[in-house]
Structures are given as structure tokens and as C-alpha cells.
Amino acid sequence: MTTTLEPSTQGTGTTTVVTRVRDRACETPTGVAMRSKEKGLWRETSWSQYWDDVLDVAHAYLDLGVQRGDRVAIQSENRREWLVADLAAVAVGAVTVGLYPTNPPAEVVHVLRDSGARVLVAEDQEQLDKALEVSAELPALEHLLYIEPRGIRGRYTDARLTSWADLLDRGRAHRAAHPGAVEQAMAQTQPGDLMTLIYTSGTTGAPKGAMLTVGNVEATIAALTGPAGLLDPPAGPKDLSLSYLPLCHVAERIFTTWNNAATGIQVNFAESIDTVPENLREIQPTFFFAVPRIWEKLLATVQVKQSAASTLKRNAGNLGLALSAKVATAMEANGGKHTAGSRLLHGIAWVLVVRALRDRLGLRRVRWAGCGAAPVSVDVLRFFMGIGVPVHEVYGMTENTASATANRPGRIRLGTVGEPHDSVELRIDEGTGEVLTRGPATFAGYWNRPDATAEAIDADGWLHTGDVGVLEDGRLRITDRMKDIMITAGGKNVAPSEIENAVKVSPLIKECVVIGDRRPYLTALIGIEPDTVGDWAQKQRIAFTTYRDLTERAEVKELVQGIVDGVNAGLNPVEQIKTFRLLPKLLDHEDGELTATQKVRRSALAERYTPLVESMYSKGARS
Amino acid sequence: MTAVREPSKSQTPAPAEAKGRRPLGRPMLYTQYGQDMALLNTGAKKVAVGVLLVVALLMPFLLEDDLLRLLATGCVLAIGAIGLNLVTGYAGQVSLGHAFFIGIGAYTAAVVSGDPEDDRLYGLGITFLPVWLLAGGLAAALVGFVVAPLASRLRGLYLAIVTLGLVFLGTHIWNEWDAVTGGVGVGRPAADPVLFGVDLSRRTESFSADQQLYLLMFVLLCVFALLGRNIARSAMGRSFAAVRDRDIAAEVTGVDVRRVKRRAFVISGFYAGCAGALLFSITGYLDPSSFGLLLSVQFVAMVLIGGVSTISGSIMGAFFIALLPRLTRELPEYLPFLSSSATQTPNVFQVETLLYGLLIVAFLLLEPRGLFGLWIRIRNYWKAWPFSY
């Protein structure tokens, strides 16, 4: 077994995330690669254990007959087996395809059929059932591997099933019989080889598989963790991160799998998305990437708990946060760095509330905080800057392996997504205002969709991002998605996401969808946040039963009207939301209203709530 | 999962941190259960205990002798209170007979250390402290072992009444067995605290008697408190709690209820015996009337006021009760109608007795978790800062 820990003599080949893990296992075999919480304890996995498991599973893949270029699909929550299954596939030259654990069977069948996956790694009975339900339509699917045996072992008789434990045994047997087979496969890998298919979330139309090569991934790793990368000094083995966003999304794959392999950062898997606040407090990560929804939720937690605190605590908190707001203003003007004055104010606020607050939020030790994957409101970022956690907004998409631009420490400008990476060329299309990027991280095309590929990458190699933006002092500001830009009946161009984000700053609002394309004026469908509004209603002694009942209360409508009026006050008359309706239910992925990444499918929403929308444009609807 | 991990664990080195280390500054990140169960599981606790120890060791050089004597008594009472808390607080077996066990310890120690030349009283003449301390403890533990079967047959109120009976039984024996106790109104000398040839109850060149006694009792309290805490946080303590919360459920989960109750009484008896042996070596003299119902009630008060099923609460309660007389003595200065003489009414001794009752009632009504509960409230207030929950 020790022989495998030596750097392979053939290891002069292409650097991949797998060779990076192998090298770490040689250099720091006992170092902590990751932690996952089991029965209340954070169990550690060392680099050598990690590498050992990757080798076992890679050998098992060879034993199953997985060939170079075959697709291996993984549908699981974030856990160490996800990383092992992924890296083992890359080791033998296969292509990893990630599925969201929330994907319903209809989407599972699309992704599995489209990718032609031969192997599926399913987390548990729930995920396995989805695949089995549709497996008749998937002739290419030969092997079904499952990680959690509960409910499966002894009950399911499908011949394609193999448990994770059996898989490891099989791998060990193969490893004993064919030592070095995996290392040989690794040495054959070329930078142009396909490494993973990442399916776009598909706000419009069916998801497409973006092909990322080994070279794309290495380019992104170099851009984000290099000397001019996200933070200086770069992340290292002493840093901790929390992994909780879906691993099949390019952002989390970067921040969990690739960052871990490239920098040695200790990855900690959250128990589930619902336990993120608790896990954050336990882990106190030094490196924290979150989507806007999480930042908004953290801010809402502060606001709600703050308003419910006893008088003394509330007053101390208000004073501390007022100081923080001043700190934020000073830091914002200084690129996210402290000035002498802001440092002093921050010191006072630190003693008053900020230290305790950051401890409670789990941000006490954060050294780099990032936000991306969706537009975020400046007010949210400003709050966190005030408590000494400057959030660096980053920009990228699956099609350029998520490396386009980033705010750099000390050069933050809120509202922009920062400066392009050194390896990335970026320009704005003169005609349409579309953001175009070019560089080594630009993807190889869409899987089996040359038509879509041709639309995305032009003859000169420029990737059409579909986002509209402007450059300010070399920093990019994204206005909106190109297809979301609305032209009102009056002929005005309106970017809805800015208005929507301004409304969503309120902790009482969960969703806001602005409508107004080819309409006389703007309206909005608004979804309230059940926890905070329910809390508010209880304090106001408003009786309610269900979510729908709550949305129908006149008081709640008044409350939301107040928020909308507040936002309207800062907008041009054409951009103001003239009237709105509350959505009668929480939007849901299962119902096709949201994508797996919780983005709103506008078309589905417009279709489903047509009467509601039309009622806002009928006579007398405008208040 | 775990079954999968085992084989490769044996082949590859485990992470260095698996040996109980964890990333710095993350008190809520546990990589082993031991970290959660540790005696001093947070940094704040380590600092606080360290500071307390230093302050306690400086006391003899800062305070007057009469206060030191009071604190020494407090230390001994704390040992007894921990014993009662183990059986009543942790194991849930209400015992009003604690005074009986205290008496057994006190008289056993007195007999072991007593003067063999004296014709009137029994005495073995072994004045070496550890010997008579252990003898007192073991004798009371043995009685605890004998009494324990009562607890396996009776519960709650009935057990309380029966243990109350022990106190009266004891009072009768102490009153009548003159050869051991010296008889009512006469009494006998208590055990002599002699350690390696030095009688700690007599002044030496560098320390006064009270300084020596305080230090002795404080060290013994530390030993017994540590022992109690370890009993409470180990498998035995968990089985105590299981029996307390629901004995039938405990039995179903594999706890031998009879054995647990027996252990609780034996351990509690041992603590009481040791406390009894030490308590009177401070004053040097003991009288049969000391072991009445009032002593039992005082111990119950210590546990309830301090905090049920907490070791630190028992200590707080014991010191509170020990220092209470001192506080009531000051009362006549502020409340002129109170007398400090026992022959007049109302007097401070009556107030003192009343206060035990009132405090028990007040704590049970307002803060059932006792002084420890008050501390928890204060701690949680700051822990939740800047929120309320």
C-alpha cells in the first residue's frame, strides 16, 4: 500500500486535480483533507485516506469496464464519497456528470440520457429510486452504485446494483491484481481531455451539458489560487471552508473539490443546507463562499433577532451597527480596506456587538468571503463590510469555468463584479452591450449541441455570456441577463434584477419577479418569507393558518406595499413597480418554478400565474 | 459507512488531529466525544477554575482566622452536600437521612482517633488523619449499603419518610450509647487531625490552626469534588440520571436499577461519613444533639439552594449555608428589634432557622436550578449577546 504513496515515476504528465491530491498525500499524508459530521462528531479524513479511496474506486471503475471518455454520473448531497467518485473518474480519464440531489426524475432522465452515462453513483435509496424509475429509458446505464445501503441492501435485486463497500472491495482486488493501472491511465491524460460535464440550470429550455476540459479546470485553478488570485496570501492547509452548495454546480466544485486539491484547504461538509447556520458556527471557516440567498438570509437573521432582543441588548446592538454602517461607508470609499478612523470605530463596535455577532454567524475567522452565481444587492454586501467581513463579489459562469472577473482584496467596489483575471480577456460588445470573455478557461462546447456551441462561442473564440454589462475603471458592472432586459410598451429598457434585488433586501421578502415586457407599466409578483412575516404577524396578533392565508391578509399586503413604496422612492418613474400581487405559494423546484439553483424560471411563472399577472393590467388595477 | 472505513483506517495513517487535537479557536467543533465530556471543556472554564484555585489558596493570607474557620466548615459541608447531591440530585433518591450518615462518620472517626486510656469512652488511638477519615467514610458507606434495599422498594415521598426515620433512629442511638458518644450534654472530643505527626488543630511556628485547617479542608474538598464530577460525567453518573428520570425506562435500556441505587447510597454514605469525620475535627468536640433533623434539612437546603445535580452548585450552596449565620449575626445592627441573645424573642437564631425554610421555598418557586441556575442565566445572557436567544 505504501508504494502508492510514492510520487509515480510516470507522474511527469499533465497536472490534474487527481495528481494534486496524490502529491498532497505524499507530502502531508496525515494532514486533514476534509471533515464530515457523523453522530455529532466531525470525523476527519486524511490526505492519504482520501488518495487511498480514490485509487480503490478508480481501480473499481476499471474493473467495471469504464473506458476513457465514458461518463460517470453522481447524484448525491455533498460528502466525501462525492469527491472520491469524482476524482476516481478523472483518474481513469472518464467524465464526471453531477446531478442535483433535488432533481426530480424527469430531469434525471434528461441528464442521464443526454450524457449517456454508463455509471451512476447514487447517494441513497431516494436518489436510486429516481434513476430506477426511469432506467428503462436509459440503455447506456450499466452500473448503479449506491453509498448509503439503508433500505436498499437485501431489498433491491437489480443486477446493476453495487454498494460502495463492495465497490471498494472490488477496487482493492483489482488493485492487487493490476498494480499501477490507474497511474498508467492518469499519465495518459492530456490537457485537452474532457473532465466533466456541468449541466446548466436551465432557466430557459432543457439543461445543456457544458464540457470542461482538464485544461479549463487548471486555468481556473491558476486564475483563482495564483498570486493574483482571490486572496493574498492564498488559501492553504491551515484554512477551513464549509461545503454546502450543490457540488454539481461549477462554483461549489471550484470551492470544494478543486480548491481543496490545489491549496490543501480543509473542506468541511455541512450536514445539510438547513444546518448551515449551526455548522458555520462550529467550523468558523476562514474561507467562505456563498450565494446571495445565503448572505441575505444571514442578514435577515441579524435583523429579526436584533429586533426581538431585550431593550439593553437592542440598544447596544443598534449603536454597534450604526457604528458599523459608518465603518462600511469609510471602507467602501477605500476599496474595502480600513482607514485609521474606520479602524477605531470598528474597534468600538467590535467590543459592543461585532465580535459576538460574528461569532454567532460563524464569520469570526473569515479571511476571505465571496459572493457569486446570482446578482446581489449592494446593501447586503455593505452590511457585511461594516462588520469587518468584506464580501468579494465574483463573476463567472459554467461556460468559462467560472473564471471571468473578481473583486480583489483592497480593491473592492460594491456593485461591480471586479476586475478580469490576468488570463482572461474581456470586452463589451459595442452593439448589444453583451459581456464577452476569452481565455484558456473557455469551455469546449455543449455536449452533443454544436448548434448551441456555435451560438455561445464565435469564430474568434469570444464567449457570449448573455449578460449585459458596462466597464467602470476596468471593473465590470453587470446590468442584467440579456434575455431578461425588458422593453416596456413606452419603449424604455428596464433591467429587472436591480429592482428585484432592491425589494429582496427586506428580510420579509423571499422572491420578487418584475414583469413589464411589452406592458404599459411595471408590476411584480412577490413571494413573502414565511418565517419572518409569520413572526411579524404573530407580534401584530394577526391570526393566520397557512402560507396562502397569510398572503391574503390585508395587513400583510399593506406591509409589502410599504416595502415596495420605499424601493419606488429611489427609482425613476418608469422603473417603479406600480402594483404587485403576492404569490399564493412558496416557489418550488419540484413544481418547475425554480431551477435546482433556486433561480426563478420566469416563463414557467408567467404561464402558471397568468390570471394573477393579467389582473394587474386590467382596468383600475393600478393604484 | 463506518464499516467501509474500517479496513483502510488500519492501513493508512490517521490524521494527526484524530488524537484529540482540533483547529484552534473553534470551541464548538468536536472531533471526539472526549472533548465534549472533558472536565474543563472550554477555555473559559479552564481560566475560571485556575483563578478560583489561586484565590482560594491566597485566602489564608488575606482573611482573619474566624472567617477562615467558617470557610473550612464550608469546605466540609460542601463535601457532604456533594454526597447528598449524588444520591438525591443525580440518582433522584430523596434522602432526608443525611444527618444519620454524617453522625456515623463523625463517631467512627472519633472512636478510631480517641484516647485508648480513657475508661469512659471507646478509643483506638489512631490519630493519623487518612485512617480515621477512611474509617468514617467506609462505616457510613456500609450503612448506606444496608439501607439501599429500602430505596429499591420505595420511591419518592415514601423513601423520604423512611430515610427521615433513620434520623430519629440515629438520634436515639447517639443519645443512649454513652460509651461512643459520651451522652447527652456531655459529648466527647472529636477526631484529631494529625498528619505526619503534626496536629493541624494546634498552632505551629508558621501557621495558625485555622490557616492549617482551612488549607486541609480545601485540598480535601478539591479531591472529593473532582471525584464527584468524574462520577457524574462517567457511565455511572449517566446511569444515575437514567434511574432518576424514569427507573422503568432505565431498566429497559439495560441499567441495573437496584445496583445503581445501591451504588448511589454507598457513594453518598461515603461522602457523608468523610464530611462527618472532618466537620467536628474543626471544633474538636461533638455532642449527640448535633445530628438531628435540622442538619438533614440544612443539607437539603444546600443542595436545593446550590443547584440540584451539579457539583459546583453543591459547593456554592454549602458555602451559602455556612456563611448564612455570619450574615444573620450582623442583622441586629440594621434591625434593632432583633436580639442577638438566644434567650430573647425574636432573635437571630430564629431568623436563621426561618431563612433556611424561606430560602428553600423561594428557590424552588423562583429558580429551581438554584444558585447554579442563576449563574447559568447570567452566562446565557452574555452568551446570546447581542440577541436574546
Interface residues (C-beta under 8 A of the other chain):
Chain A: M1 P29 T30 G31 V32 R35 E38 G40 L41 W42 R43 E44 T45 S46 S48 Q49 D52 D53 D56 E148 W164 A165 L168 L240 Q266 R281 E282 I283 Q284 K305 Q306 A308 A309 S310 K313 A316 G317 G320 L352 V353 A356 L357 R360 R364 R365
Chain B: M1 T2 A3 V4 P7 S8 K9 Q11 T12 P13 A14 P15 A16 E17 A18 R22 P23 G25 R26 M28 L29 Y30 T31 Q32 Y33 D36 A384 W385 P386 F387 S388 Y389
